[in-house]
Amino acid sequence: MSGRADRKHRIVTRFQRHLANPLNRRLPFQTLLETTGRTSGLPRQTPVGGRRVGDSFWLVSEFGLRSQYVRNIQARPEVRVRIAGRWHHGTAHLLPDDDALARLRTLPRFNSAAVRAFGTDLLTVRVDLTD
């Protein structure tokens, strides 16, 4: 990752971790992705933007393999997703061969614009919902 991209990642991650995510997690209809911390074993909830399509939930990670929730998925792909206030269990799959920019065009516009603007290493994630 270039110096500029690394700096951008640090700034955006700090903002999300300390301001945006704590506020968004409290909104009752904010979509949340819950992973299990790969070291702590504790549940970790991350506000995400995405869309349910049938029995799958699609999202794009703005920092790819550098995202903590993506690293948690790599360690343990069993997740939960809160969609419209209801929790669903599922298995997450990282899709590096998927065209993340094309995928963003199929997802909610506002979040997709933010991911394109702030992201440095886009990665598609599909969660196959089991309930």
CNS distance restraints for C-alpha pairs under 8 A (distance, minus, plus):
assign (resid   1 and name CA) (resid   5 and name CA) 6.09 0.50 0.50
assign (resid   1 and name CA) (resid   6 and name CA) 6.17 0.50 0.50
assign (resid   2 and name CA) (resid   6 and name CA) 6.06 0.50 0.50
assign (resid   3 and name CA) (resid   7 and name CA) 6.14 0.50 0.50
assign (resid   4 and name CA) (resid   8 and name CA) 6.15 0.50 0.50
assign (resid   5 and name CA) (resid   9 and name CA) 6.07 0.50 0.50
assign (resid   5 and name CA) (resid 120 and name CA) 6.14 0.50 0.50
assign (resid   6 and name CA) (resid  10 and name CA) 6.30 0.50 0.50
assign (resid   7 and name CA) (resid  11 and name CA) 6.25 0.50 0.50
assign (resid   8 and name CA) (resid  12 and name CA) 6.07 0.50 0.50
assign (resid   8 and name CA) (resid 118 and name CA) 7.44 0.50 0.50
assign (resid   8 and name CA) (resid 120 and name CA) 7.97 0.50 0.50
assign (resid   9 and name CA) (resid  13 and name CA) 5.83 0.50 0.50
assign (resid   9 and name CA) (resid  63 and name CA) 7.35 0.50 0.50
assign (resid   9 and name CA) (resid 118 and name CA) 7.97 0.50 0.50
assign (resid   9 and name CA) (resid 119 and name CA) 7.73 0.50 0.50
assign (resid   9 and name CA) (resid 120 and name CA) 7.32 0.50 0.50
assign (resid  10 and name CA) (resid  14 and name CA) 6.02 0.50 0.50
assign (resid  11 and name CA) (resid  15 and name CA) 6.30 0.50 0.50
assign (resid  12 and name CA) (resid  16 and name CA) 6.11 0.50 0.50
assign (resid  12 and name CA) (resid 118 and name CA) 7.09 0.50 0.50
assign (resid  13 and name CA) (resid  17 and name CA) 5.89 0.50 0.50
assign (resid  14 and name CA) (resid  18 and name CA) 6.04 0.50 0.50
assign (resid  15 and name CA) (resid  19 and name CA) 5.55 0.50 0.50
assign (resid  15 and name CA) (resid  20 and name CA) 6.41 0.50 0.50
assign (resid  16 and name CA) (resid  20 and name CA) 4.65 0.50 0.50
assign (resid  16 and name CA) (resid  21 and name CA) 5.26 0.50 0.50
assign (resid  17 and name CA) (resid  21 and name CA) 5.71 0.50 0.50
assign (resid  17 and name CA) (resid  22 and name CA) 7.17 0.50 0.50
assign (resid  18 and name CA) (resid  22 and name CA) 6.71 0.50 0.50
assign (resid  19 and name CA) (resid  23 and name CA) 6.46 0.50 0.50
assign (resid  20 and name CA) (resid  24 and name CA) 6.03 0.50 0.50
assign (resid  21 and name CA) (resid  25 and name CA) 5.91 0.50 0.50
assign (resid  21 and name CA) (resid  46 and name CA) 6.81 0.50 0.50
assign (resid  21 and name CA) (resid  47 and name CA) 6.17 0.50 0.50
assign (resid  22 and name CA) (resid  26 and name CA) 6.91 0.50 0.50
assign (resid  23 and name CA) (resid  27 and name CA) 7.18 0.50 0.50
assign (resid  24 and name CA) (resid  30 and name CA) 6.47 0.50 0.50
assign (resid  24 and name CA) (resid  47 and name CA) 6.36 0.50 0.50
assign (resid  25 and name CA) (resid  30 and name CA) 6.72 0.50 0.50
assign (resid  25 and name CA) (resid  32 and name CA) 7.15 0.50 0.50
assign (resid  25 and name CA) (resid  45 and name CA) 7.49 0.50 0.50
assign (resid  25 and name CA) (resid  46 and name CA) 7.30 0.50 0.50
assign (resid  25 and name CA) (resid  47 and name CA) 6.11 0.50 0.50
assign (resid  26 and name CA) (resid  30 and name CA) 7.87 0.50 0.50
assign (resid  28 and name CA) (resid  84 and name CA) 7.94 0.50 0.50
assign (resid  28 and name CA) (resid  85 and name CA) 6.00 0.50 0.50
assign (resid  29 and name CA) (resid  83 and name CA) 7.13 0.50 0.50
assign (resid  29 and name CA) (resid  84 and name CA) 4.96 0.50 0.50
assign (resid  29 and name CA) (resid  85 and name CA) 4.97 0.50 0.50
assign (resid  30 and name CA) (resid  47 and name CA) 6.67 0.50 0.50
assign (resid  30 and name CA) (resid  48 and name CA) 7.84 0.50 0.50
assign (resid  30 and name CA) (resid  82 and name CA) 7.71 0.50 0.50
assign (resid  30 and name CA) (resid  83 and name CA) 7.43 0.50 0.50
assign (resid  30 and name CA) (resid  84 and name CA) 7.10 0.50 0.50
assign (resid  30 and name CA) (resid  85 and name CA) 7.44 0.50 0.50
assign (resid  31 and name CA) (resid  47 and name CA) 5.82 0.50 0.50
assign (resid  31 and name CA) (resid  48 and name CA) 5.75 0.50 0.50
assign (resid  31 and name CA) (resid  49 and name CA) 6.51 0.50 0.50
assign (resid  31 and name CA) (resid  50 and name CA) 7.90 0.50 0.50
assign (resid  31 and name CA) (resid  81 and name CA) 7.06 0.50 0.50
assign (resid  31 and name CA) (resid  82 and name CA) 5.27 0.50 0.50
assign (resid  31 and name CA) (resid  83 and name CA) 5.11 0.50 0.50
assign (resid  31 and name CA) (resid  84 and name CA) 6.75 0.50 0.50
assign (resid  31 and name CA) (resid  85 and name CA) 7.62 0.50 0.50
assign (resid  32 and name CA) (resid  45 and name CA) 6.07 0.50 0.50
assign (resid  32 and name CA) (resid  46 and name CA) 5.42 0.50 0.50
assign (resid  32 and name CA) (resid  47 and name CA) 4.45 0.50 0.50
assign (resid  32 and name CA) (resid  48 and name CA) 5.69 0.50 0.50
assign (resid  32 and name CA) (resid  81 and name CA) 5.59 0.50 0.50
assign (resid  32 and name CA) (resid  82 and name CA) 5.00 0.50 0.50
assign (resid  32 and name CA) (resid  83 and name CA) 7.15 0.50 0.50
assign (resid  33 and name CA) (resid  45 and name CA) 5.55 0.50 0.50
assign (resid  33 and name CA) (resid  46 and name CA) 5.19 0.50 0.50
assign (resid  33 and name CA) (resid  47 and name CA) 6.31 0.50 0.50
assign (resid  33 and name CA) (resid  48 and name CA) 6.50 0.50 0.50
assign (resid  33 and name CA) (resid  79 and name CA) 7.12 0.50 0.50
assign (resid  33 and name CA) (resid  80 and name CA) 6.00 0.50 0.50
assign (resid  33 and name CA) (resid  81 and name CA) 4.65 0.50 0.50
assign (resid  33 and name CA) (resid  82 and name CA) 6.59 0.50 0.50
assign (resid  34 and name CA) (resid  43 and name CA) 6.30 0.50 0.50
assign (resid  34 and name CA) (resid  44 and name CA) 5.35 0.50 0.50
assign (resid  34 and name CA) (resid  45 and name CA) 4.35 0.50 0.50
assign (resid  34 and name CA) (resid  46 and name CA) 6.36 0.50 0.50
assign (resid  34 and name CA) (resid  79 and name CA) 5.62 0.50 0.50
assign (resid  34 and name CA) (resid  80 and name CA) 5.01 0.50 0.50
assign (resid  34 and name CA) (resid  81 and name CA) 6.10 0.50 0.50
assign (resid  35 and name CA) (resid  43 and name CA) 5.78 0.50 0.50
assign (resid  35 and name CA) (resid  44 and name CA) 5.24 0.50 0.50
assign (resid  35 and name CA) (resid  45 and name CA) 6.56 0.50 0.50
assign (resid  35 and name CA) (resid  69 and name CA) 6.45 0.50 0.50
assign (resid  35 and name CA) (resid  72 and name CA) 6.22 0.50 0.50
assign (resid  35 and name CA) (resid  73 and name CA) 6.60 0.50 0.50
assign (resid  35 and name CA) (resid  76 and name CA) 7.78 0.50 0.50
assign (resid  35 and name CA) (resid  77 and name CA) 7.77 0.50 0.50
assign (resid  35 and name CA) (resid  78 and name CA) 7.21 0.50 0.50
assign (resid  35 and name CA) (resid  79 and name CA) 5.04 0.50 0.50
assign (resid  35 and name CA) (resid  80 and name CA) 6.87 0.50 0.50
assign (resid  36 and name CA) (resid  40 and name CA) 7.97 0.50 0.50
assign (resid  36 and name CA) (resid  41 and name CA) 5.52 0.50 0.50
assign (resid  36 and name CA) (resid  42 and name CA) 5.50 0.50 0.50
assign (resid  36 and name CA) (resid  43 and name CA) 4.61 0.50 0.50
assign (resid  36 and name CA) (resid  44 and name CA) 5.83 0.50 0.50
assign (resid  36 and name CA) (resid  72 and name CA) 6.22 0.50 0.50
assign (resid  36 and name CA) (resid  73 and name CA) 7.78 0.50 0.50
assign (resid  36 and name CA) (resid  76 and name CA) 6.90 0.50 0.50
assign (resid  36 and name CA) (resid  78 and name CA) 8.00 0.50 0.50
assign (resid  36 and name CA) (resid  79 and name CA) 7.33 0.50 0.50
assign (resid  37 and name CA) (resid  41 and name CA) 4.69 0.50 0.50
assign (resid  37 and name CA) (resid  42 and name CA) 5.18 0.50 0.50
assign (resid  37 and name CA) (resid  43 and name CA) 6.08 0.50 0.50
assign (resid  37 and name CA) (resid  44 and name CA) 6.14 0.50 0.50
assign (resid  37 and name CA) (resid  72 and name CA) 5.71 0.50 0.50
assign (resid  38 and name CA) (resid  71 and name CA) 7.59 0.50 0.50
assign (resid  38 and name CA) (resid  72 and name CA) 5.19 0.50 0.50
assign (resid  38 and name CA) (resid  75 and name CA) 5.90 0.50 0.50
assign (resid  38 and name CA) (resid  76 and name CA) 7.26 0.50 0.50
assign (resid  44 and name CA) (resid  69 and name CA) 7.80 0.50 0.50
assign (resid  46 and name CA) (resid  69 and name CA) 7.34 0.50 0.50
assign (resid  48 and name CA) (resid  59 and name CA) 7.38 0.50 0.50
assign (resid  49 and name CA) (resid  59 and name CA) 6.30 0.50 0.50
assign (resid  49 and name CA) (resid  60 and name CA) 7.97 0.50 0.50
assign (resid  49 and name CA) (resid 107 and name CA) 7.76 0.50 0.50
assign (resid  49 and name CA) (resid 108 and name CA) 6.95 0.50 0.50
assign (resid  49 and name CA) (resid 111 and name CA) 5.59 0.50 0.50
assign (resid  49 and name CA) (resid 112 and name CA) 7.58 0.50 0.50
assign (resid  50 and name CA) (resid  57 and name CA) 6.85 0.50 0.50
assign (resid  50 and name CA) (resid  58 and name CA) 5.40 0.50 0.50
assign (resid  50 and name CA) (resid  59 and name CA) 4.41 0.50 0.50
assign (resid  50 and name CA) (resid  60 and name CA) 7.37 0.50 0.50
assign (resid  50 and name CA) (resid 107 and name CA) 5.58 0.50 0.50
assign (resid  50 and name CA) (resid 108 and name CA) 6.35 0.50 0.50
assign (resid  50 and name CA) (resid 111 and name CA) 7.83 0.50 0.50
assign (resid  51 and name CA) (resid  57 and name CA) 5.59 0.50 0.50
assign (resid  51 and name CA) (resid  58 and name CA) 5.44 0.50 0.50
assign (resid  51 and name CA) (resid  59 and name CA) 6.85 0.50 0.50
assign (resid  51 and name CA) (resid 107 and name CA) 5.77 0.50 0.50
assign (resid  51 and name CA) (resid 108 and name CA) 6.98 0.50 0.50
assign (resid  52 and name CA) (resid  56 and name CA) 5.67 0.50 0.50
assign (resid  52 and name CA) (resid  57 and name CA) 4.20 0.50 0.50
assign (resid  52 and name CA) (resid  58 and name CA) 6.29 0.50 0.50
assign (resid  53 and name CA) (resid  57 and name CA) 6.07 0.50 0.50
assign (resid  53 and name CA) (resid  58 and name CA) 7.43 0.50 0.50
assign (resid  55 and name CA) (resid 128 and name CA) 6.14 0.50 0.50
assign (resid  55 and name CA) (resid 129 and name CA) 5.34 0.50 0.50
assign (resid  55 and name CA) (resid 130 and name CA) 7.49 0.50 0.50
assign (resid  56 and name CA) (resid 126 and name CA) 6.51 0.50 0.50
assign (resid  56 and name CA) (resid 127 and name CA) 5.42 0.50 0.50
assign (resid  56 and name CA) (resid 128 and name CA) 4.55 0.50 0.50
assign (resid  56 and name CA) (resid 129 and name CA) 5.49 0.50 0.50
assign (resid  57 and name CA) (resid 126 and name CA) 5.74 0.50 0.50
assign (resid  57 and name CA) (resid 127 and name CA) 5.00 0.50 0.50
assign (resid  57 and name CA) (resid 128 and name CA) 6.60 0.50 0.50
assign (resid  57 and name CA) (resid 129 and name CA) 7.13 0.50 0.50
assign (resid  58 and name CA) (resid 107 and name CA) 7.83 0.50 0.50
assign (resid  58 and name CA) (resid 124 and name CA) 7.37 0.50 0.50
assign (resid  58 and name CA) (resid 125 and name CA) 5.93 0.50 0.50
assign (resid  58 and name CA) (resid 126 and name CA) 4.67 0.50 0.50
assign (resid  58 and name CA) (resid 127 and name CA) 6.41 0.50 0.50
assign (resid  59 and name CA) (resid 104 and name CA) 7.85 0.50 0.50
assign (resid  59 and name CA) (resid 107 and name CA) 7.45 0.50 0.50
assign (resid  59 and name CA) (resid 124 and name CA) 6.00 0.50 0.50
assign (resid  59 and name CA) (resid 125 and name CA) 5.35 0.50 0.50
assign (resid  59 and name CA) (resid 126 and name CA) 6.57 0.50 0.50
assign (resid  60 and name CA) (resid 100 and name CA) 6.50 0.50 0.50
assign (resid  60 and name CA) (resid 103 and name CA) 7.59 0.50 0.50
assign (resid  60 and name CA) (resid 104 and name CA) 6.91 0.50 0.50
assign (resid  60 and name CA) (resid 115 and name CA) 7.61 0.50 0.50
assign (resid  60 and name CA) (resid 122 and name CA) 6.40 0.50 0.50
assign (resid  60 and name CA) (resid 123 and name CA) 5.43 0.50 0.50
assign (resid  60 and name CA) (resid 124 and name CA) 4.41 0.50 0.50
assign (resid  60 and name CA) (resid 125 and name CA) 5.82 0.50 0.50
assign (resid  61 and name CA) (resid  67 and name CA) 7.19 0.50 0.50
assign (resid  61 and name CA) (resid  70 and name CA) 7.71 0.50 0.50
assign (resid  61 and name CA) (resid 115 and name CA) 7.52 0.50 0.50
assign (resid  61 and name CA) (resid 119 and name CA) 7.85 0.50 0.50
assign (resid  61 and name CA) (resid 121 and name CA) 7.89 0.50 0.50
assign (resid  61 and name CA) (resid 122 and name CA) 5.59 0.50 0.50
assign (resid  61 and name CA) (resid 123 and name CA) 5.11 0.50 0.50
assign (resid  61 and name CA) (resid 124 and name CA) 6.30 0.50 0.50
assign (resid  61 and name CA) (resid 125 and name CA) 7.09 0.50 0.50
assign (resid  62 and name CA) (resid  67 and name CA) 7.72 0.50 0.50
assign (resid  62 and name CA) (resid 115 and name CA) 5.31 0.50 0.50
assign (resid  62 and name CA) (resid 116 and name CA) 7.37 0.50 0.50
assign (resid  62 and name CA) (resid 118 and name CA) 6.98 0.50 0.50
assign (resid  62 and name CA) (resid 119 and name CA) 4.10 0.50 0.50
assign (resid  62 and name CA) (resid 120 and name CA) 6.27 0.50 0.50
assign (resid  62 and name CA) (resid 121 and name CA) 5.94 0.50 0.50
assign (resid  62 and name CA) (resid 122 and name CA) 4.77 0.50 0.50
assign (resid  62 and name CA) (resid 123 and name CA) 6.78 0.50 0.50
assign (resid  63 and name CA) (resid  67 and name CA) 5.32 0.50 0.50
assign (resid  63 and name CA) (resid 119 and name CA) 5.69 0.50 0.50
assign (resid  63 and name CA) (resid 120 and name CA) 5.67 0.50 0.50
assign (resid  63 and name CA) (resid 121 and name CA) 4.73 0.50 0.50
assign (resid  63 and name CA) (resid 122 and name CA) 5.79 0.50 0.50
assign (resid  63 and name CA) (resid 123 and name CA) 7.31 0.50 0.50
assign (resid  64 and name CA) (resid  70 and name CA) 6.86 0.50 0.50
assign (resid  64 and name CA) (resid 121 and name CA) 5.15 0.50 0.50
assign (resid  64 and name CA) (resid 122 and name CA) 5.26 0.50 0.50
assign (resid  64 and name CA) (resid 123 and name CA) 4.77 0.50 0.50
assign (resid  65 and name CA) (resid  70 and name CA) 5.85 0.50 0.50
assign (resid  65 and name CA) (resid  71 and name CA) 6.25 0.50 0.50
assign (resid  65 and name CA) (resid 121 and name CA) 7.93 0.50 0.50
assign (resid  65 and name CA) (resid 123 and name CA) 7.72 0.50 0.50
assign (resid  66 and name CA) (resid  70 and name CA) 7.24 0.50 0.50
assign (resid  66 and name CA) (resid  71 and name CA) 7.08 0.50 0.50
assign (resid  67 and name CA) (resid  71 and name CA) 6.36 0.50 0.50
assign (resid  68 and name CA) (resid  72 and name CA) 6.19 0.50 0.50
assign (resid  69 and name CA) (resid  73 and name CA) 6.18 0.50 0.50
assign (resid  70 and name CA) (resid  74 and name CA) 6.27 0.50 0.50
assign (resid  70 and name CA) (resid  94 and name CA) 7.93 0.50 0.50
assign (resid  71 and name CA) (resid  75 and name CA) 6.50 0.50 0.50
assign (resid  72 and name CA) (resid  76 and name CA) 6.08 0.50 0.50
assign (resid  72 and name CA) (resid  77 and name CA) 7.50 0.50 0.50
assign (resid  73 and name CA) (resid  77 and name CA) 4.42 0.50 0.50
assign (resid  73 and name CA) (resid  78 and name CA) 7.32 0.50 0.50
assign (resid  73 and name CA) (resid  79 and name CA) 7.71 0.50 0.50
assign (resid  73 and name CA) (resid  92 and name CA) 6.64 0.50 0.50
assign (resid  73 and name CA) (resid  93 and name CA) 7.88 0.50 0.50
assign (resid  77 and name CA) (resid  91 and name CA) 5.35 0.50 0.50
assign (resid  77 and name CA) (resid  92 and name CA) 5.02 0.50 0.50
assign (resid  77 and name CA) (resid  93 and name CA) 7.03 0.50 0.50
assign (resid  78 and name CA) (resid  89 and name CA) 7.52 0.50 0.50
assign (resid  78 and name CA) (resid  90 and name CA) 5.92 0.50 0.50
assign (resid  78 and name CA) (resid  91 and name CA) 4.62 0.50 0.50
assign (resid  78 and name CA) (resid  92 and name CA) 6.40 0.50 0.50
assign (resid  79 and name CA) (resid  89 and name CA) 5.98 0.50 0.50
assign (resid  79 and name CA) (resid  90 and name CA) 5.38 0.50 0.50
assign (resid  79 and name CA) (resid  91 and name CA) 5.83 0.50 0.50
assign (resid  79 and name CA) (resid  92 and name CA) 6.57 0.50 0.50
assign (resid  79 and name CA) (resid 127 and name CA) 7.99 0.50 0.50
assign (resid  80 and name CA) (resid  87 and name CA) 6.41 0.50 0.50
assign (resid  80 and name CA) (resid  88 and name CA) 5.37 0.50 0.50
assign (resid  80 and name CA) (resid  89 and name CA) 4.38 0.50 0.50
assign (resid  80 and name CA) (resid  90 and name CA) 5.83 0.50 0.50
assign (resid  81 and name CA) (resid  87 and name CA) 5.57 0.50 0.50
assign (resid  81 and name CA) (resid  88 and name CA) 5.23 0.50 0.50
assign (resid  81 and name CA) (resid  89 and name CA) 6.51 0.50 0.50
assign (resid  81 and name CA) (resid  90 and name CA) 7.51 0.50 0.50
assign (resid  82 and name CA) (resid  86 and name CA) 5.18 0.50 0.50
assign (resid  82 and name CA) (resid  87 and name CA) 4.23 0.50 0.50
assign (resid  82 and name CA) (resid  88 and name CA) 6.22 0.50 0.50
assign (resid  83 and name CA) (resid  87 and name CA) 6.42 0.50 0.50
assign (resid  83 and name CA) (resid  88 and name CA) 7.57 0.50 0.50
assign (resid  88 and name CA) (resid 129 and name CA) 6.47 0.50 0.50
assign (resid  88 and name CA) (resid 130 and name CA) 7.18 0.50 0.50
assign (resid  88 and name CA) (resid 131 and name CA) 5.72 0.50 0.50
assign (resid  89 and name CA) (resid 129 and name CA) 5.80 0.50 0.50
assign (resid  89 and name CA) (resid 130 and name CA) 5.68 0.50 0.50
assign (resid  89 and name CA) (resid 131 and name CA) 6.05 0.50 0.50
assign (resid  90 and name CA) (resid 127 and name CA) 5.86 0.50 0.50
assign (resid  90 and name CA) (resid 128 and name CA) 5.22 0.50 0.50
assign (resid  90 and name CA) (resid 129 and name CA) 4.14 0.50 0.50
assign (resid  90 and name CA) (resid 130 and name CA) 5.20 0.50 0.50
assign (resid  90 and name CA) (resid 131 and name CA) 7.56 0.50 0.50
assign (resid  91 and name CA) (resid 127 and name CA) 5.34 0.50 0.50
assign (resid  91 and name CA) (resid 128 and name CA) 5.27 0.50 0.50
assign (resid  91 and name CA) (resid 129 and name CA) 6.68 0.50 0.50
assign (resid  91 and name CA) (resid 130 and name CA) 7.86 0.50 0.50
assign (resid  92 and name CA) (resid 125 and name CA) 6.71 0.50 0.50
assign (resid  92 and name CA) (resid 126 and name CA) 5.67 0.50 0.50
assign (resid  92 and name CA) (resid 127 and name CA) 4.14 0.50 0.50
assign (resid  92 and name CA) (resid 128 and name CA) 6.35 0.50 0.50
assign (resid  93 and name CA) (resid 125 and name CA) 5.67 0.50 0.50
assign (resid  93 and name CA) (resid 126 and name CA) 5.22 0.50 0.50
assign (resid  93 and name CA) (resid 127 and name CA) 6.12 0.50 0.50
assign (resid  93 and name CA) (resid 128 and name CA) 7.88 0.50 0.50
assign (resid  94 and name CA) (resid 123 and name CA) 7.24 0.50 0.50
assign (resid  94 and name CA) (resid 124 and name CA) 6.22 0.50 0.50
assign (resid  94 and name CA) (resid 125 and name CA) 4.76 0.50 0.50
assign (resid  94 and name CA) (resid 126 and name CA) 6.64 0.50 0.50
assign (resid  95 and name CA) (resid 123 and name CA) 6.72 0.50 0.50
assign (resid  95 and name CA) (resid 124 and name CA) 5.24 0.50 0.50
assign (resid  95 and name CA) (resid 125 and name CA) 5.84 0.50 0.50
assign (resid  95 and name CA) (resid 126 and name CA) 7.32 0.50 0.50
assign (resid  96 and name CA) (resid 123 and name CA) 5.83 0.50 0.50
assign (resid  96 and name CA) (resid 124 and name CA) 6.49 0.50 0.50
assign (resid  98 and name CA) (resid 103 and name CA) 7.70 0.50 0.50
assign (resid  98 and name CA) (resid 123 and name CA) 7.83 0.50 0.50
assign (resid  98 and name CA) (resid 124 and name CA) 6.34 0.50 0.50
assign (resid  99 and name CA) (resid 103 and name CA) 6.15 0.50 0.50
assign (resid  99 and name CA) (resid 124 and name CA) 7.62 0.50 0.50
assign (resid 100 and name CA) (resid 104 and name CA) 6.12 0.50 0.50
assign (resid 100 and name CA) (resid 122 and name CA) 6.03 0.50 0.50
assign (resid 100 and name CA) (resid 123 and name CA) 5.90 0.50 0.50
assign (resid 100 and name CA) (resid 124 and name CA) 5.44 0.50 0.50
assign (resid 101 and name CA) (resid 105 and name CA) 6.75 0.50 0.50
assign (resid 101 and name CA) (resid 116 and name CA) 7.81 0.50 0.50
assign (resid 101 and name CA) (resid 122 and name CA) 7.77 0.50 0.50
assign (resid 102 and name CA) (resid 106 and name CA) 7.20 0.50 0.50
assign (resid 103 and name CA) (resid 107 and name CA) 6.80 0.50 0.50
assign (resid 103 and name CA) (resid 124 and name CA) 7.43 0.50 0.50
assign (resid 104 and name CA) (resid 108 and name CA) 7.74 0.50 0.50
assign (resid 104 and name CA) (resid 109 and name CA) 7.92 0.50 0.50
assign (resid 104 and name CA) (resid 112 and name CA) 5.40 0.50 0.50
assign (resid 105 and name CA) (resid 109 and name CA) 7.34 0.50 0.50
assign (resid 105 and name CA) (resid 112 and name CA) 7.24 0.50 0.50
assign (resid 107 and name CA) (resid 111 and name CA) 7.90 0.50 0.50
assign (resid 107 and name CA) (resid 112 and name CA) 6.48 0.50 0.50
assign (resid 108 and name CA) (resid 112 and name CA) 6.10 0.50 0.50
assign (resid 109 and name CA) (resid 113 and name CA) 6.12 0.50 0.50
assign (resid 110 and name CA) (resid 114 and name CA) 6.54 0.50 0.50
assign (resid 111 and name CA) (resid 115 and name CA) 6.21 0.50 0.50
assign (resid 112 and name CA) (resid 116 and name CA) 6.15 0.50 0.50
assign (resid 113 and name CA) (resid 117 and name CA) 6.08 0.50 0.50
assign (resid 114 and name CA) (resid 118 and name CA) 5.95 0.50 0.50
assign (resid 114 and name CA) (resid 119 and name CA) 7.80 0.50 0.50
assign (resid 115 and name CA) (resid 119 and name CA) 5.16 0.50 0.50
